[in-house]
Amino acid sequence: MIRRVLSPEVPEPPPGLFSNCLVVGDTVYLSGLHAGVPGDDGMEEQTRRTLRKVRALVEAAGAAMADVVKLTIYVTDISRRAEVSAARREFFGGDLPCSTLVEVRALVDPGLLVEIDAVAVIGASRKEDREWTTTRT
């Protein structure tokens, strides 16, 4: 069963385009999110605003940021990746999600500098439910 998740903190796209957040079983899928109205706030602040939207949807789905297992981050200037990393550290600690950082030529609006999609597993971070195996070669 697919469950659509909404948050008052994240505007929905126009009807018929896509969903921001869907839950299938215990897995939460987020579409690419961005800071919203672009401004002169820089990549670090746009990343921070985008991750606030990620958090709002993840929590509305019943998960926590510690349950995020995968991020894909699209930036318009990869040389500014340190700004993205600085903002990410404010939202993630401990076991960090798997992550891909990709430079793209443009996003939906020329003033947007970063877009992020995510996957979370509800309850994955609860220590009583976790089993970790670390493999080194």
Stockholm file with secondary structure:
# STOCKHOLM 1.0

chainA/1-137         MIRRVLSPEVPEPPPGLFSNCLVVGDTVYLSGLHAGVPGDDGMEEQTRRTLRKVRALVEAAGAAMADVVKLTIYVTDISRRAEVSAARREFFGGDLPCSTLVEVRALVDPGLLVEIDAVAVIGASRKEDREWTTTRT
#=GR chainA/1-137 SS CEEECCBTTBCCCCTTSCCSEEEETTEEEEEEEECSSCCSSHHHHHHHHHHHHHHHHHHHTTCCGGGEEEEEEEESCGGGHHHHHHHHHTTCCSSCCEEEEEECSCCSSTTCCEEEEEEEETTTTCGGGCCCCCCCC
#=GC SS_cons         CEEECCBTTBCCCCTTSCCSEEEETTEEEEEEEECSSCCSSHHHHHHHHHHHHHHHHHHHTTCCGGGEEEEEEEESCGGGHHHHHHHHHTTCCSSCCEEEEEECSCCSSTTCCEEEEEEEETTTTCGGGCCCCCCCC
//
